[in-house]
Amino acid sequence: MKLPFGPGALVTAAFIGPGTVTACTLAGANFGYALLWALVFATVATIILQEMSARLGVVTGSGLGEALMAGAGHPALKFAFAALVVVALALGNAAYQAGNLTGAALGGEAILDGLGVDRRLLVILLALTAGAFLLSGSYKLMERVLIGLVILMSLAFAGSVLITRPDFGAMLAGLVPRLPEGSLFTAIALIGTTIVPYNLFLHASAARERWAGGGAVALADARRDTQISVGLGGLISMFILITGAASLFGSGLTIKSGADLASAIEPAYGMMAQYLVGTGLLAAGLSSAITAPMAAAYAVSELAGKPPRGPLFRLVAMAVLVVGTGIALMGFNPLTVILTAQVANGMLLPIVAIFLMVAMNRRSLLGDRVNTPLQNLLGGAVLVVTIGLGARLILRAAGVWP
């Protein structure tokens, strides 16, 4: 039976990383089920933007970077935009790559508990695994691997929900928007870990490779793939929050990361719970360790006018992987680099969303596949949120907004 997944699974694999696992765990541990609505909103908003990105790739046969450079106009504006993308994606993803590999290694430690496996060895093995897939040159192979990791994450975190036996009444109540005291920044973080600017580049390029030049059937397939894949990603995030809420809310335990969840729930729910969470974290870290270099490589190659999967693509992907691995092995806290990346991403997210909306209304580019009034209305609403998120990221990195 053919699975209903395609390039959209790459988007899910990218945004469900150790950072998302941590954000969702902390939301559940600190506020119970009260912020489930934020994940529902983030999932719907992501589907709206990612559908546009996929449609752009299918109809035009171009990546988002190419489309944005074509519409940038003045050469100075093109240069400024290209520089911002390179800083935000290449530098930022290299910093985040350290977190992806470290998070995956922590998941591996939870699975191999008691064997005394060195974390640095796990980081190296995971980096080599990611590198092998990136250098394979086969889009279909990477897509299948990432689909498998997304399914593994789904099963692992769904299993953890079943084991922890959540309060379904409280879950339903959590779908009603409200902000318990002190939860505003956590709610924003949940939305910010789901709506990710580099996924727009990744999705357009992946959709182009799968369906370039396709007609109505290809567009329908791309739309369905986006809805199912991103929707599943939203469910995975909800599973993690629910597990944290069911097992940790009100417990008084101090939880600092998603990795803490695996060890924290073992005494109450047995080793199976630790294995499930560890497996989910391992899959989340490895999938993001593959997609982060891919996204940066796609974007830089498009901005430079080079073909996808060419020498520049491999060079950028390997550079992101190597730098991230080095940071993870040194145990260096990449705080300064991540703060720089936050500023760049805070600027990039609304800019990319605006350019995407403009591109999706250009009949010279998309013909009769331009946005409908409803799509523009929904996209505009998401744009308002992305501008708010961008401002929040910049102010937080500057120390103005905690």
N, C-alpha and C positions, 0 to 999 in steps of 0.2 A: 504494500500500500504506500502511495506517495504521500509524504508528510506535507502539510500545508505551510511550509516555511521556506523562506528564500533570503534575500538580502536584508529584510527586516530583522532577521535573527541576529545579524551582525550588530545592529543598533542595540538590541536587547543585551547581547553579550558585552557591549561596550559600556552601557550605563549601569549594569548590575556588576559593580566591582566591589573591592573591599571597602571603599568609601561609602557606597550605598548601603552595604551590609552594616557598617558602623552607624550611619545616620539612622537607619530604620531600627536597629537594636536599641539605640539610645532613646529614640522616640517612644518605643514600646515600654522600655524599662522605666522611663521617667514620667510618662503621661498616659500609660495604659493604651487603650484603643482610641483615645480621643482625637488622634490626628490621622486616622485612616482616610478621612475625606481629602486631606492634602495630597495623598498618593493617587486618589481617584482623579482629582483635578489635574495633577501633573501628567498622569497617563493619557488623559484625553487631549491635553495641550500638546504633548509630544506627538501623538498620532496626527494631529492637525498639521503641524510643521513638517513632520517626516513624510507625510503623504505628498506635500508640495515638492519636497526635495526629490522623492522618488519619481514623481511625474515629470519633473524637469529632466532627470537623467534618461527616462524612457523616451520622451517626445523629442528632445533635442539631440540625444546622443552625446551630450557634454556633461562634464562634471560641474559642480557648483562653483569651484574656483575659476574655471574658464568663463562661466556665465557672468560672474561678478566682475572679473577683469574686463570683460567686453563692455560692461555697462558702467565702468568706473569713469570713463571720459578722459580727463586731463592726465597726462603721463605722471605728473607729481602725485595725483590722487591714487593712481594705480600703484605707484611705488610705496606710498604710505600704507595703503591697504595691504599690500603684499607683505610689508615688514611686520605689520600688526599680526597677520595670520601666522607668519613664521614664528614670531615670539610666543604667541598664545598656544599654538599647536605643537610646534617642534620642541621648544624649550619646556613648555608646560607639560606636555605628555611625557617628556623625559623625566621630569620630576615626579609626576604621578606614577610612572612606570615602576619606580622604586617601591611605592605603596602597593601596586598590583602584585609584584613579585613577593614582597614581604608578607602581604595578606595571604597569598596562595601558600607560602611556606608555613605560615601559622596554621592554616587548615590542614596541611600535610602533617604537622606535628600533632594535631589533635587526633588524626586518624592513626598515626604511628605512636601514640602515647605509650611511654614506658620503654621504648626501644633506644632512646638516647640519640636519635639522628640529629646531626649538626644542622642548624637552620641554614647556615651558609651553603652547605652542600645541596640542600633542597632548593635554595635560590638559584644556584648554578644549573642544576638539572632542569628546573622550570624555564630558565632563560634559554638554555640549549633547545628545549622542546619548542618554545615559541619561535626561536630563530629558525629552526628547521622548517616549520610551516611557512614562515614569511619568505624564506628563500626558495621554497618549492616552486614558486612561479605559477601554481595552479590555483585559480580563484575557486573552482569547484571544490577542491580538497579543503581549503580553508573554510568555505561556507559549510561544508558537511561537518567538519570538526566543531565549529562554533555552534551549529545547530545541536550537535550532540551534547556539548557542554551546557547549553541553555536547558535542554531536556533534563540533564543530570541535576542542574540547580533546582529546577521545578520539582522533581521527585524528592530531592533531599529536603528542601524547606517545607514542602507539603507534608512530608513524613514527620518533620519536627512539629508542625502544627497539630497533627493527629495525636502525637505522643503527649503534648503538653495540655491537651483538652481545654481549649479556650472557652470563654463565656460568650456564646453567640448573641445573647441579648445586648451585651456591652459592645460587641462588634458592630451590630446594626446601629446602635446609638452613635458610634464613632464615625458613621457616614454622614452625619449631620454637622455642617461646618460650625466649629466653635474653637475658641482659643483659651485653654486653661491658663492660669497665671504663669508667666514665665515661658510659655511655649511658642511665642511668635517666631523666634529665630530658628527653633527646631523645625517649625512648619515650613519656613522659607528654605531651610537646608534640604528638606525632603523634596521640595519642588526643584531646587537648584541641582540636585544630583541626578535628576531625571531628564530635564531639558538641557541638553549639552550641545554647545555650538559645533564641536568637531563631528558630531554624529550627522549633521546636515551634509557635510562634505563626504563623509563615509557612505551615506545612504545613496546620494546621487550617483557617485562613482560605481557603487556596487550594482545599483539598478541599471545603470548604463551597460555594465558588463553582462548582466543577465538578459535584459529586454530591449537593448538599443534598437530604435527604428520600429518597434512594435506598434500595433494598432490598438483598437478598443479592447481586444482580449488581453493584451499585455498590460494595459493600464488597469484593467479590472483585477488581474492577477497581482499587480504591484500594490493596489489599494487593499486587497484582501490580505496579502502578506503583511503589510504594515499594520493593519488593524489587529491581526491575530498575534504577530510577533511582539509588538509593543504592548498589546493588551496582556500577553502572557508575562512580559517583563514587569508590568505593573502588579500583577498577581504575585509574582515572586517577592517583590518589595513588600507587599502586604503580608505575605506569609512570614517574612522576617520580623516585621513589626509585631504581628500577632504572637509569634513565638516569644519575643522579648516581653510583651505585655503579660502573656499567660504565665511565664515562668519567673519573671523578675520584678514586675511592678509591685511596689509596696514591700519588697523583700529586704530593703536596706542595703543590698549588695552594691558595691561600687563597680560600675561598668564603664570602661574607657574606650573599648573598641568592640568590633564584631567578634574578634577572636576570643574575647573574654566570655562571650555567650556560650561557647562550646564547653569550657571548663566549669562555668557557673551552673549549668543545668544538669550536669552529670550526677551530682549527689541525689537530686530529687527524682530524676527520670531515667537513670541508668546509662550505661555506656553507649547504648544505641542512639540516644539523643546526642551525645557528644560526637559520635561518628557521622550522624546525619548533618549536623551543623558544620563539622569539619569538612565533609565532602562538599557541601554547598559553598563554603568559603574558598576551598581549593579551586573549584570550578569557576567561581566568580573571579578570582585573581588571575587564573590562567587565561580565561577568555578575554579579560581586559588587557592582559599582557600581550595578546596577539592583536587586538583591535586598535589599541592606542597607537602603536607604530604604523599600522595600516592607514589610519586616518591622517596622521601627519604626513606620511609618504604620498598619499593621494593628493592632498591639498598642495604640498610644495611642488609636486610634479606638474599639476595643472597650472599653477601660477607661473611656472617656468616654461610652460608650453611644451613639456615633454610627455611622451606617451606613458600611460599607466603600465606598471610592472616592468619598466625599463631600468637601466642602470641607476638613474637618479632615485627612482622609487626604492630600490633595494638599499642604496646608500643611506637614504634618510631613515628608513625603517630600522636598519641595523644600528645607526647612530643613536636613535632614541632608545633602542633595546640595550645597547652597551652602556650608555650613560646611566640609564635607570638601574641596570644590574650593578654597576660600580657603586652607586649611592647606597643601594640595598646591602651590598657586601661590607661596605665601610661602616655601616651603622650610622652614617652621617644623617643628621636631621636636616632634610632639605627645606627648612622653613622659609629661608630667604627666597629660594628659587620658586617655591610654591606661592609665596606672597606676590612675587613678580608675575607669575602665571595667573594668579587670581585677578590682578589689576588688568592684565591683557585680556583675559576671558571676560571680565566684567565689561570692558569696552567692546569686545568682539561680538558678544551674544546679541545685543540689540542691533548692532550694525549689520550683522549677517542676516538677522530676521527682517530688517527693513529692506536690504538688497534682495532678499529672497521674495518678499512680497511684491516689490517692484518688478522683478523678473517674471513672476507668475502672472502679471497683468500685461505683459508685452506680447501683442498679437504677432509681431514680426518674429518673435522667438517661438511661441507656442501655438499660433494659429487659433483654432477654436477650442484648444485645451487650456485656455487661460482660466484663472479663478472665476468662479461664479460669485454673485453678490454675497451669498451665504458664506462661502469660503473666505471671502475678504473680511466679512464681519467677524467670523471666528478667529481668523488669523490676526486681525487687529486687536482683538481682546487678548490674545496670547502675547502679542507684541507689547502691550501695556505692562503685562506681568514681567516680560523679559527685561524691559527697561528698568523696572523696579528692582529686579534681581541683579542686573548689572550695576546699578547704583549702590546696592547693598554690598556687593562683592568689593567694589572699589573702596567704599567707605570703611568696610571692615578691615581690608588689607592696610589702609592708611591709619588704622587705630582710632578712627572717629566713631565707628559704629561697632559695638562689641559683638 
